């Protein structure tokens, strides 16, 4: 009978000792996670027509802001694509916006960034799927929502590429230099006619 009680007692004592270890809070100096938000739309929400191809005018790029930037960030890269629509016969996603060398001191992009390859702050915007520099508003046809992913990368360097770079070249140049990534997703489809 004594042999049965000893293992049970040992197991009970062991579980009591393990609880404080598991319940400890994270250290105060734990790194913050970088996050990306927008006042233009909420994460997972519907992107308003003003920022899409449903607009009568050329769509504006939405406002973006971010927090939790890691130490050592020298620049940012932004990739906006639609993973729900792949180009015919390729694995490429539809690129709606590609920009890199955003200054590492930035924490926001205002609404309506000009569609020019080079911005005064050193940011470079590449050609989107429509073969234009800058932002291409979402344009999914009615009536199934597509998910538009805004991906912001904090980098420990600036990229030695120009406005003629492709999405694949940007991704390749970032490899080994990514300090953090934040993602914001918006949904859109054109209204029924």
C-alpha positions in Angstrom: 0.0 0.0 0.0 2.9 2.3 0.8 4.3 2.0 -2.8 1.0 3.3 -4.3 1.0 6.4 -2.0 4.6 7.4 -2.7 4.3 7.9 -6.5 1.0 9.8 -6.0 2.5 12.0 -3.3 5.6 12.7 -5.5 3.3 13.6 -8.5 1.2 15.9 -6.4 4.3 17.7 -5.1 5.8 18.0 -8.6 2.6 19.5 -10.0 2.6 22.1 -7.2 6.2 23.1 -8.0 5.4 23.4 -11.7 2.5 25.8 -11.4 4.4 28.9 -10.4 6.8 28.4 -13.3 4.0 28.2 -15.8 2.1 31.2 -14.3 5.0 33.7 -14.5 4.3 36.8 -16.4 6.4 37.8 -19.5 9.5 39.8 -18.6 9.0 43.6 -18.6 11.7 44.0 -21.3 10.0 41.5 -23.8 10.0 43.0 -27.3 6.7 44.5 -28.5 5.2 43.1 -31.6 5.0 45.5 -34.6 1.4 46.3 -35.5 -0.1 48.0 -38.6 -3.4 49.9 -38.5 -5.4 52.3 -40.5 -8.1 54.9 -39.8 -9.3 54.2 -43.4 -10.6 50.7 -42.5 -10.4 48.2 -39.7 -8.3 45.0 -39.8 -10.6 42.4 -41.5 -13.1 45.1 -42.5 -14.4 46.3 -45.8 -12.2 48.8 -47.7 -14.3 51.9 -48.5 -14.9 52.7 -52.2 -12.7 55.8 -52.0 -9.7 53.5 -51.9 -10.9 51.1 -54.5 -11.7 50.8 -58.2 -15.4 51.3 -57.4 -14.6 55.0 -57.0 -15.4 57.3 -59.9 -12.0 59.0 -59.4 -8.6 57.5 -59.2 -8.5 55.7 -55.8 -6.5 57.2 -53.0 -4.1 55.1 -51.1 -5.3 54.6 -47.5 -3.7 56.0 -44.4 -1.4 53.5 -42.6 0.3 53.8 -39.2 2.4 51.4 -37.2 3.8 50.9 -33.7 6.3 48.5 -32.0 9.1 49.2 -34.5 12.2 47.2 -33.4 15.5 48.8 -32.6 17.9 48.9 -35.5 15.2 49.5 -38.1 16.8 51.4 -41.1 13.9 51.2 -43.5 10.5 49.7 -44.2 9.1 47.9 -47.2 5.4 47.7 -48.0 3.8 45.0 -50.2 0.0 45.1 -50.8 -1.4 42.2 -52.8 -4.5 40.1 -53.4 -3.8 36.5 -52.6 -7.3 35.5 -53.8 -6.5 36.3 -57.4 -3.4 34.8 -59.0 -2.4 35.9 -62.4 -3.3 33.4 -65.1 -0.8 30.6 -65.4 1.6 31.9 -62.7 1.9 31.7 -59.0 2.2 35.5 -58.7 -0.3 37.3 -56.6 -1.8 40.5 -57.9 0.4 43.3 -56.7 -1.5 46.4 -55.7 1.3 48.4 -54.2 5.0 47.9 -53.7 7.2 50.4 -51.9 10.6 50.2 -50.2 13.2 52.3 -48.5 10.6 54.1 -46.5 12.7 55.9 -43.8 13.2 53.9 -40.6 12.1 56.9 -38.6 8.6 56.9 -40.1 5.6 55.6 -38.2 2.8 56.4 -40.7 1.9 57.0 -44.3 -0.7 59.7 -45.0 -3.7 59.1 -47.3 -3.3 59.7 -51.1 0.5 59.0 -51.6 1.4 60.4 -55.1 1.8 57.7 -57.8 5.4 58.5 -58.6 8.3 56.1 -58.6 10.5 58.2 -56.2 9.2 60.2 -53.3 11.1 63.1 -51.7 11.8 61.1 -48.5 13.7 58.4 -50.5 10.8 55.9 -50.8 10.7 54.0 -54.0 7.4 52.7 -55.5 7.5 49.9 -58.0 5.2 49.1 -60.9 2.0 47.4 -59.7 0.1 44.8 -61.7 -1.4 47.5 -63.9 2.1 48.6 -64.9 1.9 51.9 -63.0 4.0 53.2 -60.1 2.2 53.5 -56.8 -1.1 52.3 -55.4 -3.6 50.3 -57.4 -7.0 50.2 -55.6 -8.7 46.9 -55.1 -11.0 45.8 -57.9 -12.4 42.4 -57.3 -15.5 41.7 -59.3 -18.9 41.2 -57.6 -19.8 39.4 -55.5 -17.1 37.5 -53.6 -14.9 39.4 -51.2 -11.1 39.3 -51.9 -8.7 39.8 -49.1 -6.1 42.6 -49.6 -3.0 42.1 -47.5 -1.0 45.2 -46.5 2.4 43.8 -45.3 4.9 46.1 -43.7 8.4 44.8 -43.1 11.0 46.5 -40.8 14.5 46.1 -42.2 17.9 46.5 -40.8 19.1 48.0 -44.1 18.0 50.0 -47.2 17.6 48.0 -50.4 19.9 48.7 -53.3 17.1 48.5 -55.9 15.4 50.9 -58.2 11.8 51.6 -59.3 12.1 48.9 -62.0 12.4 46.2 -59.3 9.9 43.4 -59.1 8.0 42.1 -56.1 10.2 39.0 -56.3 13.4 41.1 -56.3 12.2 43.1 -53.3 11.4 39.9 -51.4 14.8 38.4 -52.3 16.7 41.6 -51.3 14.9 41.6 -47.9 15.8 38.0 -47.1 18.1 38.0 -44.0 17.3 41.7 -43.2 13.7 41.4 -41.8 13.5 42.5 -38.1 9.7 42.4 -37.9 6.5 42.1 -40.0 3.0 43.5 -39.5 0.0 42.7 -41.6 -3.4 44.5 -42.1 -6.1 42.9 -44.1 -9.0 44.6 -45.9 -11.8 43.1 -47.9 -13.5 44.3 -51.1 -15.6 43.4 -54.1 -17.3 45.7 -56.6 -21.0 46.3 -56.0 -23.6 44.5 -58.0 -24.8 46.4 -61.0 
